[in-house]
């Protein structure tokens, strides 16, 4: 939904692009990042819960003291705190349609703030984002799924017939393994583009942009 509002409607309707997008983008874009963070860490939380239930069923863990609502609450709170600075990167400003005419109509435009243009902030964010939205979830999911699959294979060797509960756990393990592959595919382009932007900010002080960025670049960033 966020991608549709940010990049679909403005390319379909010029009225939306000029009259609505300057107001909605500074809010929808950070919320999209919050949703992305929440989706990634929801998968990590589910994998962690599966790990404790399958590999350490008799140990006290987060799953024994926190139910589904607790998981969701923790992920939502973390997602907003982690992305709080994203709400400070864009703003709606008003400019004259004709800069030389003080009586011309004021037009709303979205612009990046000084925080977003700060090379130190942006580089720090790119490094942090690469770790917390790329490397850490990938390593955590890889480790958790490896342990889960290892435990399931061991259980299979001990029992000739797998109970329905074990079959369900195996299906969940396969699903989470697929998620790891999807994370690698989806986050690699974004990481490369963010690192490239950080390099240009450090070397030139600002991004050298074309008049209009390609749609695919906007989406993956």
C-alpha positions as CSV (number, residue, x, y, z in Angstrom):
1,X,0.0,0.0,0.0
2,X,2.8,2.4,0.9
3,X,4.5,1.8,-2.5
4,X,1.2,2.4,-4.3
5,X,0.6,5.7,-2.5
6,X,4.2,6.9,-2.9
7,X,5.0,5.8,-6.4
8,X,1.8,4.5,-8.1
9,X,-0.7,7.3,-7.7
10,X,1.8,10.2,-8.5
11,X,2.6,8.5,-11.8
12,X,-1.1,7.9,-12.6
13,X,-2.5,11.3,-11.6
14,X,-0.7,14.6,-12.1
15,X,-3.3,16.3,-9.8
16,X,-2.4,13.8,-7.0
17,X,1.3,14.4,-7.6
18,X,1.0,18.2,-7.3
19,X,-1.7,18.6,-4.7
20,X,-1.6,15.5,-2.5
21,X,1.8,13.9,-2.6
22,X,3.7,16.8,-1.0
23,X,1.6,16.4,2.1
24,X,1.4,12.6,2.3
25,X,4.9,11.6,1.3
26,X,6.7,12.9,4.5
27,X,4.3,10.8,6.5
28,X,3.7,7.7,4.4
29,X,7.4,7.2,3.6
30,X,8.5,6.8,7.2
31,X,5.4,4.7,8.0
32,X,6.5,2.4,5.1
33,X,9.9,2.0,6.7
34,X,8.2,1.2,10.0
35,X,6.1,-1.4,8.3
36,X,9.2,-2.9,6.6
37,X,11.0,-3.1,9.9
38,X,8.0,-4.6,11.6
39,X,7.7,-7.3,8.9
40,X,11.4,-8.3,9.1
41,X,11.5,-8.5,12.9
42,X,8.1,-10.3,13.0
43,X,9.7,-13.1,11.1
44,X,12.7,-13.0,13.4
45,X,10.4,-13.3,16.4
46,X,8.4,-16.2,14.9
47,X,11.7,-18.0,14.1
48,X,12.9,-17.4,17.7
49,X,9.6,-18.7,19.1
50,X,9.9,-21.8,16.9
51,X,13.5,-22.3,18.0
52,X,12.7,-22.4,21.7
53,X,9.6,-24.6,21.2
54,X,11.5,-27.2,19.1
55,X,15.1,-27.0,20.4
56,X,14.5,-26.0,24.0
57,X,11.0,-27.0,24.9
58,X,11.6,-27.3,28.6
59,X,13.5,-24.1,29.1
60,X,11.9,-20.9,30.3
61,X,12.1,-18.3,27.5
62,X,10.3,-15.3,26.0
63,X,7.6,-17.6,24.6
64,X,6.6,-18.8,28.1
65,X,6.1,-15.2,29.5
66,X,4.9,-13.4,26.3
67,X,2.0,-14.3,24.2
68,X,1.1,-13.2,20.6
69,X,0.0,-9.7,21.6
70,X,3.2,-9.3,23.6
71,X,5.3,-10.2,20.5
72,X,3.4,-7.8,18.3
73,X,3.7,-5.0,20.8
74,X,7.4,-5.4,21.2
75,X,7.9,-5.4,17.4
76,X,5.7,-2.3,16.9
77,X,7.4,-0.3,19.6
78,X,10.9,-1.2,18.3
79,X,9.9,-0.4,14.7
80,X,8.7,3.1,15.6
81,X,11.7,3.9,17.8
82,X,14.2,2.6,15.2
83,X,12.6,4.7,12.4
84,X,11.9,7.8,14.5
85,X,14.5,9.9,12.6
86,X,12.8,9.0,9.3
87,X,10.0,11.3,10.2
88,X,12.5,14.2,10.3
89,X,14.0,13.6,6.9
90,X,11.3,15.1,4.7
91,X,9.1,18.2,5.0
92,X,6.4,20.1,3.0
93,X,7.5,23.5,1.9
94,X,5.7,26.3,-0.1
95,X,7.3,28.0,-3.0
96,X,6.2,30.6,-5.5
97,X,5.2,29.2,-8.9
98,X,7.2,32.1,-10.3
99,X,10.1,32.8,-7.9
100,X,10.5,36.3,-9.4
101,X,6.8,37.2,-8.8
102,X,5.8,37.8,-5.2
103,X,2.1,37.6,-6.3
104,X,2.3,34.2,-8.0
105,X,0.6,31.2,-6.5
106,X,2.2,29.3,-3.7
107,X,2.8,25.6,-4.5
108,X,3.4,22.8,-2.0
109,X,6.5,20.7,-2.5
110,X,8.3,18.0,-0.6
111,X,11.9,18.5,0.2
112,X,14.6,16.7,2.1
113,X,15.6,18.3,5.4
114,X,19.1,19.3,6.5
115,X,19.2,16.2,8.6
116,X,18.7,14.0,5.5
117,X,21.5,15.9,3.6
118,X,23.9,15.6,6.5
119,X,26.6,13.2,5.3
120,X,27.5,12.1,8.8
121,X,23.9,11.3,9.7
122,X,23.2,9.6,6.4
123,X,26.4,7.5,6.6
124,X,25.6,6.4,10.2
125,X,22.1,5.5,9.2
126,X,23.2,3.5,6.2
127,X,25.6,1.5,8.3
128,X,23.1,1.0,11.1
129,X,20.4,0.1,8.6
130,X,22.6,-2.4,6.8
131,X,23.3,-4.1,10.1
132,X,19.9,-4.1,11.7
133,X,17.8,-4.6,8.6
134,X,20.2,-6.8,6.6
135,X,23.1,-8.5,8.3
136,X,21.6,-9.2,11.8
137,X,18.2,-10.6,10.6
138,X,19.8,-12.7,7.9
139,X,22.4,-14.2,10.4
140,X,19.7,-14.7,13.1
141,X,17.3,-16.4,10.7
142,X,20.0,-18.5,9.2
143,X,21.2,-19.7,12.6
144,X,17.7,-20.3,14.0
145,X,16.6,-22.2,10.9
146,X,19.7,-24.3,10.9
147,X,19.2,-25.3,14.5
148,X,15.5,-26.0,13.9
149,X,16.1,-28.1,10.8
150,X,18.9,-29.9,12.7
151,X,16.6,-30.7,15.6
152,X,13.8,-31.8,13.2
153,X,16.1,-34.2,11.4
154,X,17.3,-35.6,14.7
155,X,13.7,-36.1,15.8
156,X,12.9,-37.8,12.5
157,X,15.8,-40.3,13.0
158,X,14.5,-41.1,16.4
159,X,10.9,-41.8,15.2
160,X,9.8,-43.7,12.2
161,X,6.6,-41.7,11.9
162,X,6.4,-38.0,12.3
163,X,3.4,-36.8,14.4
164,X,1.2,-34.1,13.0
165,X,2.8,-31.5,15.3
166,X,6.2,-32.4,14.0
167,X,5.0,-32.1,10.4
168,X,3.6,-28.7,11.1
169,X,6.9,-27.6,12.6
170,X,8.8,-28.9,9.6
171,X,6.5,-26.9,7.3
172,X,7.1,-23.8,9.4
173,X,10.8,-24.4,9.1
174,X,10.6,-24.7,5.4
175,X,8.6,-21.4,5.2
176,X,11.2,-19.5,7.4
177,X,14.0,-20.8,5.2
178,X,12.3,-19.4,2.2
179,X,11.9,-16.1,4.0
180,X,15.7,-16.0,4.5
181,X,16.2,-16.3,0.7
182,X,13.6,-13.6,0.0
183,X,15.4,-11.2,2.5
184,X,18.7,-11.7,0.7
185,X,17.1,-11.0,-2.7
186,X,15.0,-8.0,-1.6
187,X,17.6,-6.2,0.6
188,X,20.7,-6.6,-1.5
189,X,19.7,-3.9,-4.1
190,X,18.6,-1.5,-1.4
191,X,21.9,-1.9,0.5
192,X,23.9,-1.3,-2.7
193,X,22.0,1.9,-3.5
194,X,22.3,3.2,0.1
195,X,26.0,2.5,0.2
196,X,26.4,4.3,-3.2
197,X,24.5,7.3,-1.9
198,X,26.6,7.4,1.2
199,X,29.8,7.3,-0.8
200,X,28.6,10.3,-3.0
201,X,27.6,12.3,0.1
202,X,31.0,11.8,1.7
203,X,33.0,12.5,-1.5
204,X,30.9,15.3,-3.0
205,X,28.9,16.7,-0.1
206,X,25.6,16.1,-2.0
207,X,24.0,13.7,-4.4
208,X,24.5,14.4,-8.1
209,X,20.9,13.7,-9.3
210,X,19.2,13.6,-12.6
211,X,16.1,15.6,-13.2
212,X,13.9,12.6,-12.4
213,X,15.0,9.5,-10.5
214,X,14.1,6.1,-12.0
215,X,11.0,4.5,-10.4
216,X,12.8,1.3,-9.5
217,X,15.4,3.4,-7.6
218,X,12.7,5.1,-5.6
219,X,11.0,1.9,-4.6
220,X,14.1,-0.1,-3.5
221,X,15.4,2.9,-1.4
